[in-house]
């Protein structure tokens, strides 16, 4: 068989083989890249609605950019070679290996950004509502203390009422009990109002120091992902594959063509150095940025330390007052006069009110110390 008849068949088979290999590689790359979508979707289900919505928005944006990068471009046109050859019509596909790599890294950067956002918002929420949550717990404990004082006061009132009926006390002497009852009721109402006015969402059981460490770790991962993505701009490998046909004059002269071009930026070393310095500068900025969780955690720690100092001073002052009341009560333990009974009632009611304040200060101090120890 003449060689001229074999040549078109050989070229056709070669072109078909190249196309098959190209499509196989493209299919493998697409399968690998799109596997990230499933992983991101699974991770997104474990987040709250705010985090899910943000991550869905970010993932869709990244997916659009990824598809733009990894999909090859269809090309067609007419060219006139400058070597004096006839005019040619060309058509085929072209792509860039660095763009495929960028597509993968774009999805990775989006996923790391989602993880960072989830860690940052969760940690920020725990920091923001830490003090309100402690305050709400203290107020709820105060309600229990008020109820205990009210029960003791009711028992004392019942005893005093019997003494009034026996005419061992006068009504003005029992007025201190009524006054204390009014104070306790007013305190209960005010405390209940404060409790319902404080909003506290569901907070994490994990210590803040763990959440902060996780946030910083994910911040490092996110910066590394962005850094890898930016480094892909330093190089590219372009591939082109297609056919050409002579059109002037028109003859049946199909042929295949392929082209590979490689580019590397000579300033890549300097560019990468600046990217590394930018990552370090970003880390330093986050440590001092007003509003960032790291800075807010430091502020919270200082607020807790100041609160401990205040409550400790308050408790010591209340305990001194309690000692004075107890010493005075010992003087009228076996009161047998009307004046002594009246004084004992006044001391007892003052002690009930003082017990509420001491219990409140003790609870606040213990919980502040416990929270500070657990979280920092």
Buried (B, 14 or more C-beta within 10 A) or exposed (E): EEEEEEEEEEBEEEBEEEBEEBEEEBEEBBEEBBEBBEEBEEBBEEBEEEBBEBBBEBBEEBBEBBBEBBBBEEEEEEEEEEEEEEBBBBEBBBBBBBBBBBBBBBBBBBBBBBBBBBBBBBBBBBBBBBBBBBBBBBBEBBBEBBEBBBEBBEEBBEEBEEBBEEEEBEEEBBEBBBEBBEBBEEBBEEBBEBBEEBEBEEBEEBBBEEBBEBBBEBBBBBBBBBBBBBBBEBBBBBBBBBBBBBEEEEEEEEBBEEEEEEEEEEEEEEBBEEBEEBBEEBBEEBEEEEEBBBBBBBEBBEEBEEBBEEBBEBBEEBEEBBEEBEEBBEEBEEBEEEEBBBBBBBBBBBBBBBBBBBBBBBBBBEBBBEBBEEBB
